[in-house]
């Protein structure tokens, strides 16, 4: 089976690339593309960079060129619910696109897959809230007002889900928690992408050099990302094995 894994940043897929033996394709487009043969499936992994527009463009490219049969959005997320653990896995049954007044909601009928995963792994069924621009978690919670189970915020999933469903492709979304509901990622630490939304190591280094006060938060986020990345790999591998 041909599976496309869509993620935003290299940190999210480090463990996936290592454990599947994925190799980077020569530069064939503006996005970084990896391929692997894993658990009898052909895996195409694409890094989209930050934001729904970049994610949609990346997925459109993968769908046209590699004709996947299943789409998996896999990455990190910030918890909007109390009691979250770093590295906790949320599998989406709902995906929301949020503006300042309301949420556009997509229902994902993946209950049977979530049940399968829960037999081998600690996962929770929840909701992914996609925001177009950075917001305080308190702002997001005011809009969703407790309507959705175990909400997690990101900036990519809704666009990927919408395009997948429009093309009648089975879609799954998995998020691993990197920050709890009472933890805000400093806005400055999100400014590590180039104009296309792709992660830029040069920008990240420059940011820390000019704003050393961000270093403790960056180290903390890095530790959380390491934990979340291992959990994300476990969830992705279990999901692929269940296909």
C-alpha positions as CSV (number, residue, x, y, z in Angstrom):
1,X,0.0,0.0,0.0
2,X,1.2,3.5,-0.8
3,X,1.1,5.8,2.3
4,X,1.9,9.5,2.4
5,X,3.0,11.0,5.7
6,X,2.8,14.8,5.9
7,X,4.7,16.7,8.6
8,X,5.7,20.3,9.1
9,X,9.2,20.2,10.5
10,X,12.3,17.9,10.5
11,X,12.2,17.5,14.3
12,X,8.8,15.8,14.1
13,X,9.9,13.1,11.8
14,X,13.5,12.4,13.0
15,X,12.5,9.1,14.7
16,X,10.3,8.1,11.8
17,X,13.1,8.6,9.2
18,X,15.6,6.8,11.4
19,X,13.4,3.8,12.2
20,X,12.0,3.3,8.7
21,X,15.4,3.8,7.0
22,X,13.8,6.5,4.8
23,X,16.1,8.2,2.4
24,X,15.8,11.8,1.1
25,X,15.0,12.1,-2.6
26,X,17.2,14.4,-4.7
27,X,15.8,17.9,-4.7
28,X,12.7,17.5,-6.9
29,X,10.5,20.3,-5.6
30,X,10.6,23.0,-2.9
31,X,9.7,20.5,-0.2
32,X,11.9,17.8,1.3
33,X,10.7,14.4,0.3
34,X,11.8,11.0,1.8
35,X,11.0,7.5,0.8
36,X,11.0,4.2,2.6
37,X,9.7,0.6,2.3
38,X,8.3,-0.3,5.7
39,X,6.0,-3.1,6.9
40,X,5.3,-4.1,3.2
41,X,4.1,-0.5,2.5
42,X,5.7,2.2,0.3
43,X,6.1,5.3,2.4
44,X,6.4,8.8,1.0
45,X,7.2,11.4,3.7
46,X,7.0,15.1,2.9
47,X,8.0,18.1,5.0
48,X,5.6,21.0,4.4
49,X,6.9,23.8,6.6
50,X,4.5,25.8,8.8
51,X,1.0,26.8,7.8
52,X,-2.0,25.3,6.0
53,X,-1.2,26.8,2.6
54,X,2.3,25.2,2.5
55,X,0.8,21.9,3.7
56,X,-1.9,21.9,1.0
57,X,0.6,22.6,-1.7
58,X,2.9,19.8,-0.5
59,X,0.1,17.3,-0.3
60,X,-1.2,18.3,-3.8
61,X,2.3,17.6,-5.1
62,X,2.5,14.2,-3.4
63,X,-0.9,13.1,-4.6
64,X,-0.2,14.0,-8.2
65,X,3.3,12.5,-8.3
66,X,3.1,9.5,-6.0
67,X,-0.6,8.6,-6.0
68,X,-0.9,7.6,-2.3
69,X,-3.8,5.4,-1.1
70,X,-3.7,6.7,2.4
71,X,-2.8,10.1,3.9
72,X,-1.4,10.5,7.4
73,X,-0.8,13.9,9.0
74,X,1.8,13.3,11.8
75,X,3.4,15.9,14.0
76,X,3.5,17.8,17.3
77,X,0.8,19.7,18.9
78,X,0.0,22.0,21.9
79,X,-2.6,20.7,24.4
80,X,-5.7,22.8,25.0
81,X,-7.0,20.4,27.6
82,X,-6.0,20.0,31.2
83,X,-3.9,17.0,32.4
84,X,-2.0,16.4,29.2
85,X,1.3,14.7,29.4
86,X,4.3,15.5,27.2
87,X,4.4,12.8,24.4
88,X,0.8,11.9,24.9
89,X,-0.8,10.8,21.6
90,X,-4.0,12.2,20.3
91,X,-5.7,10.6,17.3
92,X,-8.2,13.0,15.7
93,X,-11.9,12.2,15.2
94,X,-12.5,15.9,14.4
95,X,-10.4,18.5,12.7
96,X,-11.3,22.2,13.0
97,X,-10.3,25.4,11.2
98,X,-10.6,28.2,13.6
99,X,-11.2,31.9,13.2
100,X,-12.1,34.5,15.8
101,X,-15.8,33.6,15.8
102,X,-16.4,30.0,14.9
103,X,-14.9,26.7,13.8
104,X,-15.3,24.9,10.5
105,X,-15.4,21.2,11.4
106,X,-14.5,18.0,9.6
107,X,-15.6,14.7,11.0
108,X,-13.2,11.8,10.6
109,X,-14.8,8.4,10.9
110,X,-11.7,6.6,12.3
111,X,-13.2,5.0,15.4
112,X,-12.2,1.5,14.3
113,X,-8.6,2.5,13.7
114,X,-8.4,4.3,17.0
115,X,-9.8,1.2,18.7
116,X,-7.1,-1.0,17.0
117,X,-4.3,1.4,18.0
118,X,-5.5,1.5,21.6
119,X,-5.0,-2.3,21.9
120,X,-1.2,-1.9,21.5
121,X,-0.5,1.7,22.5
122,X,-1.8,4.4,24.9
123,X,-3.7,6.8,22.6
124,X,-6.6,9.1,23.1
125,X,-9.3,10.2,20.7
126,X,-9.5,13.9,20.4
127,X,-9.7,17.0,18.1
128,X,-7.1,19.0,16.2
129,X,-7.7,22.7,16.1
130,X,-5.8,24.3,13.1
131,X,-5.1,28.1,13.5
132,X,-3.9,30.3,10.6
133,X,-1.8,32.6,12.8
134,X,-0.4,32.3,16.3
135,X,-2.9,32.8,19.2
136,X,-2.7,32.4,22.9
137,X,-4.2,29.2,24.1
138,X,-6.7,31.1,26.3
139,X,-8.0,32.8,23.1
140,X,-8.5,29.5,21.3
141,X,-10.3,27.9,24.3
142,X,-12.8,30.8,24.3
143,X,-13.8,30.1,20.8
144,X,-14.1,26.3,21.1
145,X,-15.7,26.6,24.5
146,X,-15.3,23.0,25.5
147,X,-17.3,21.7,22.5
148,X,-14.6,19.3,21.3
149,X,-12.9,16.3,23.0
150,X,-9.3,16.7,24.0
151,X,-8.4,19.6,21.7
152,X,-4.8,20.1,20.4
153,X,-3.7,23.0,18.3
154,X,-1.5,23.1,15.2
155,X,-1.2,25.1,12.0
156,X,-1.4,22.5,9.2
157,X,-3.9,19.7,9.7
158,X,-7.2,21.1,8.5
159,X,-6.0,21.9,5.0
160,X,-4.5,18.5,4.6
161,X,-7.6,16.8,5.9
162,X,-9.9,18.8,3.6
163,X,-7.8,18.1,0.5
164,X,-7.6,14.4,1.3
165,X,-11.4,14.1,1.8
166,X,-12.0,16.0,-1.4
167,X,-9.9,13.4,-3.2
168,X,-11.7,10.5,-1.4
169,X,-8.4,9.5,0.2
170,X,-8.6,7.8,3.7
171,X,-7.1,10.4,6.2
172,X,-5.7,10.0,9.6
173,X,-4.2,12.7,11.9
174,X,-1.9,12.0,14.9
175,X,-0.4,14.6,17.2
176,X,2.1,14.1,20.0
177,X,2.0,16.7,22.8
178,X,4.9,19.1,23.2
179,X,3.4,21.7,25.5
180,X,0.7,21.5,28.1
181,X,-2.4,23.7,28.3
182,X,-0.8,26.1,30.7
183,X,2.4,26.3,28.6
184,X,2.8,28.9,25.8
185,X,5.5,28.5,23.2
186,X,7.0,32.0,22.9
187,X,6.0,33.6,19.6
188,X,9.7,34.3,18.8
189,X,10.5,30.6,18.8
190,X,7.9,30.1,16.0
191,X,9.9,32.5,13.8
192,X,12.3,29.8,12.6
193,X,10.8,29.3,9.2
194,X,11.7,30.9,5.9
195,X,9.2,32.8,3.8
196,X,7.8,29.5,2.4
197,X,7.1,28.2,5.9
198,X,10.0,25.7,5.9
199,X,12.2,25.3,9.0
200,X,15.5,27.3,8.7
201,X,18.4,26.2,11.0
202,X,20.1,29.5,10.1
203,X,17.1,31.5,11.4
204,X,16.9,29.4,14.5
205,X,20.6,30.0,15.4
206,X,20.4,33.7,14.5
207,X,17.3,34.1,16.7
208,X,19.0,32.5,19.8
209,X,22.2,34.5,19.2
210,X,20.3,37.8,19.2
211,X,17.8,36.8,21.9
212,X,19.6,34.7,24.4
213,X,16.7,35.0,26.8
214,X,15.0,32.5,24.6
215,X,17.6,29.8,25.1
216,X,16.1,28.2,28.3
217,X,12.7,27.9,26.6
218,X,14.3,26.5,23.5
219,X,16.1,23.9,25.5
220,X,12.9,22.9,27.3
221,X,11.0,22.7,24.0
222,X,13.8,20.6,22.5
223,X,13.6,18.1,25.4
224,X,9.8,17.9,25.0
225,X,10.2,17.5,21.2
226,X,12.6,14.5,21.8
227,X,10.0,12.8,24.0
228,X,7.1,13.7,21.7
229,X,9.1,12.4,18.7
230,X,9.6,9.0,20.2
231,X,5.9,8.7,21.0
232,X,4.9,9.9,17.5
233,X,7.1,7.2,15.9
234,X,5.4,4.5,18.1
235,X,1.9,5.8,17.0
236,X,2.9,6.0,13.3
237,X,4.4,2.6,13.3
238,X,1.4,1.0,15.0
239,X,-1.0,2.7,12.6
240,X,1.0,1.6,9.5
241,X,1.2,-2.0,10.9
242,X,-2.6,-2.0,11.3
243,X,-3.2,-1.1,7.6
